[in-house]
Amino acid sequence: MAKEGKSPPEWDKGIGGRFSLYAMAIVINKMARKTLVDGEAIRRHARKKDWYLAVFFLSSFIAAMSMVGVFYYLYGP
């Protein structure tokens, strides 16, 4: 992407917050018109392995949030 003149977002320097946006851009084919990352460029440069990694990342995040919700419901105040 650097050859096309696309650089990482200025708002994310070091903390890795863009990984979830990249994963959603790879897995979800429809993106909003104005997003924080360039979804078309990300999908154009993504490999098949990246799609599997993005699905794993998003599914594990959903599973973890579901477990947090269940534990809060069972053991919360």
N, C-alpha and C positions, 0 to 999 in steps of 0.2 A: 504494500500500500504506500510505502514511502516513495516508490518510483512514480506513483500517480500524484504525489504531492499531498497525500493525506497523512496527517500525524495524529497521535493520540489526543484525546480531548484535553484542553487546558485546565479544566476543573478537576481532573483526576491525576494528580501527580504523586504516585507512590502508594496510595492506600488500596488500589485495585477495585474500586467501586464500579468500574466499567465492565467487569467480567460478567456480571449478571445481565447487563444490557446487551453485551455481545451474544450471550447464550440465547436470550429471547429473540434477538435479530436473526440468529441462525435457525432456530426451531420454528418460529412463527413467520409465515411467509408475508403476512400483511403488516405493514408498518404505518405509523402515522406520517403525515406529510412533513411535519417538523419534529425531529427527534434529537436527542442528545448525541447519538452516534449515527453514522451513515450506514443504514441497514443494507442497502443495495451493494455497496462496496464490500461490506463484511461477508454477505452471502456469496459474492463473486469470488472472493479469495479463500473461502472456507473449504476445507477438505472433508471427505466423508467421516474421517476420524473426529473432526471437530464437531460434527452433528451429533455423533454418539456421546462425546464428552459433554456437550451442551444439554442433551436429554438427561444424562446422568446427574449433572449439576442441578438442573431444575427439579427433577424428581426427588433427589435427596433433600433439597431445600423444602419442598412441599411436605415430604415425610417428616422432617424434623419439626416443622411448624405445626403439623398435625399432632405429633407426640407432645409438644409443649402445650397445646390446647387441651389435650386429653388429661395430662398431668395437672394442669391448672384446674380443670373441672373436677377431677377426682380428689385432689389434695389441697386445693386453694382455700381461701377463707370462706 
